[in-house]
Amino acid sequence: MSTDRLDEVLDATYDCLTRYGVRRTTMDDIATTMGVSRSAVYQYVRSKDDAFRRLAARLHDRALARARRSAADEDAPYAERIRGVLAAKLDLVLELSGASPHTAELIDTEARLFGGICGGFTGDLRRLLVSLFTEAGTSGEIEPADAADIAIALVVGLEGAPDPRQLLGPATEALLAGLFGRTTPPPIQIVA
C-alpha cells in the first residue's frame, strides 16, 4: 500500500471533516475531494469509519512523537521537557478545535470511533510525564503519577482559556514550583 496515497486519502478525509463532520461525510465525498473514484479510495481504507480512525491516529501519533522528542531531550532541563510534553497535547487540541466545529470530534474521548485513540494518547502522555517526574524528583508528598495527572489536568483547563499557548509557560512554571517543592520554579525557556 502506497503511504503517499494513504496520506492523500487521509488529507481528503480531513478536508471533508472540516466541511461536513464525521456523520455527514461519505466515501463519495472523500473520493470527490481526491479527484478519484470511490473504488480507488477503498484500495486504501475499508470504510469511512476506517478513514476517520486512521486520520485520528495519524494526528495523535504526530503529537505523541513531538511529546516523546521533548521528553527525551536530555540537554533540556526537566521543566522544559515537561512543558514540551504538555504543549504537544495543548497544540493538538487547539489545532483540532480551531479548524472547524467538526474537527474537535477527533479528540472526543467519548466518541465511538476515536475514544480509544484519544484515551491511548492521554495514557502515553501520562507515562511520559510519570517518567519525567520520577527522574526529576517531585516533592515528598506528591507521587510522580499524581504529578502527571495534575499536569494533564492543567492542560485540560487551559484548553478553553483565552490565549492558552501564552498561559502554558507561566502555568507550567507555577505548577512545577509546587510539584518540585521550590519557592522559585525551575527555568523554562518559552518557545513561541
N, C-alpha and C positions, 0 to 999 in steps of 0.2 A: 504494500500500500504506500503510495506516494505521500510523504509527510507534507510536501508543499500543497498538494491538492486537498488534503485533510484540513490544513490551515485555511485554505480558501473557503472550504465548507463552513468551518467554524467562524471565520470572519463574516461570511454571509449570514450565518445564524445570529451573530451578534447584531448585525445591521437590522435584521428582521425583528429581533427582540426589542431594539430601541424604538421601532415604529409600531409594532403590534402587540408586544408582550408574548409570553410563552403560550398561553391558551389560543390566541388568535393566529399565531404563526402556523403556516402549513409547509409541508415539504415542497409544494409548488412555489411558495414564496421564496424559500431558500434557493431553489433551482433558478428562479427568475432573477434573483439578485446576483447569482453567479453567472447567469447567461448560459446555462446548460439545461439539459433535460432532467426531469425528476429522477429517471432511472440512473443518470450519471451520479447524482447525489447519493443514491443508495449503494453505490460502489464503495463509499467511504463511511457511511453511518447506516445503522439498521433502521432508524426511525427518527422522527422529530425529537422524541424524548432522549434518544441516544445522542443526538447532535447537541442538545442543550446540556446534558450531563457532561459531555466531553468539553464543551465550552466552559462550563463552571469549573471543571477540574483543571483546565489549562490556566484559567485566571488565578485560581487558588494556588496552583503549583508555582506559577511565576512569583507570586507574593511570598510563598514559603521559601523559594530559592533565595529571594532577597533577604528574608529574615535569617536564613541559615548563613548567608555570607556575612551579615552583620554580627551574628553570634560567634562566628569562627575567626573574626578579625582580632587576632591576639595582639596586634600592635596598638589597638584602641583600648582606652580604659573601659572597665566594666560598665560604667554608666552610659557611655556612648554605644556600646554593644547592645545593652538592654533597650535603649531608646531606638536603635535601629530595628530591633525586632518589633517593638510597638508601632513604629512608623510604617512597617510593612503591612500590618493589619489595618491601621488607620487609612493609609493610602488606598488599599483595595476597596474599603468601604466607601470612601469619598469618591473614588473613580466610578464605582458602580451606582452610587446613589445620585450622582450628578449628571450622568449621561442622558438619562431619560427616566420617567417614572417607572418604567418597566424593568430596567436593568437591576434594580435593587432586589428583584426576585432571586437573583443568583447568589445572594448572601443570606437568604432566609433559612435559618436553621430548622424551621418547621415545615419547609417545603418538601413535598413528596419526592421530587426529583433531586433536590440539592442538599437536603438536610444532612445526609451522611458526609457529603463533601465538606460542607461548612463545619460540621462537628469535628471531622478529622483534622481540618486545618487548625481550628482552635486548639485541639488536643496537641497537635505538633508544636504550635507556638508555646503552649504551656510547658511542654517538655523542654524546649529550648530555654525558656525563662527559668525553670526549676534548676536546670544545669548551671546556668549563669549565676543565679543567686546562691547555689551551693558553692561554686568556686569562689565567688566574691565574699561570701560570709555575711549573712544578714544579722541583725541584732539578735541577742539571745532569746527573746520571747517570740520571735516571728520565724516560723519554719519556711524554708525555701518554696515549698508548694503553696503555702498561704501567700507568700510574697508574689508568686507568679499569678495567683488568682486575683490579688489586689491590683496588680499591674494591668491585667487584661480588663478588669472592671473599669480602671481609669480610662482606657482607650474607648471602651463602650460608652462611657459617659461623655467623652469628648466628641463622639460621632455626631451628635446633634447640636453641638455648641457652635456659635458663630466663630468663624476662623479657627477651626480646630487644629490645623497644622501649626499655626502660630502659638497656640496654647500648649502643644505637646511638649516642647522643651521645658518651659517653666513648671508645668505639671509634673513631668518626669523628675526634674530636679527636686521638687518638694517631696514627692513620693519616695525617692531614693534616699533623701536625707533621713527620713523617718525609718525606712526599712534597714538602712545600714547603721542606724543609731548614731548619726553625726549631727552636730549642730550646723555645720556647713556642708552642703551637698558635694559629692564628687563632681569634678568638672565635666561639663557636657559641651561638646562642640555642636552648635546648631547649624545644620545643613539645610539650606533653603531648597 
